[in-house]
Amino acid sequence: MTETALSGSEAGDPVHIGEHTAFFYGTLMVPDIFHTVCYRHKDQPPTIRARHTFTPAVLHGYTRHRVHGADYPGILASPSGSVLGRYVTGLSAANLAALDFFEGSQYERRTVTVKLLTHVGDPATGAGNVEGEARRTAVYVFRDAEELEEKEWDFAEFQRDKMHMWTRAGYAFAECDPEDLAHIAEDQK
């Protein structure tokens, strides 16, 4: 895993310092969707893309479910469960504000411990996964269990059937108004 140091005026700006991390287990595992949420567009220059690493990881003690009528999942605490996802580094305060706004009131941001994977086994069962270092990180936990289906959300199915709608050219999420994000970023200084 590589960390990218910032230089110039960004180095002292708390909004741009990428000291935060998060674990994503749904649509935000896709870098293009992550960039659309955090930066308003999927096509970012290499300097922006280099700020973030996406490392396979597992979160124990939770299960991932489909949200009724939605393309995205939610997770709930479950002692015997585990969820495969991505541990993402380099998040700034402005990125977290954009993510909080995007996730909205359906989710609560919590701090959890994930295990980075040094080898990814079967994505459906987790068989063959080799766990490495533990990391404390943020995760978005779904608030209303009644809105979740019993069926687990399937990342491969999302990639095959729905991802093209979330990553099409010129697409930006309505929730990610640049003026709103600018105000949020200013408030955090």
Summary of the structure (lengths in Angstrom):
residues: 189
radius of gyration: 16.3
end to end distance: 28.9
largest distance: 49.3
contacts: 538
relative contact order: 0.23
helix: 31%
strand: 34%
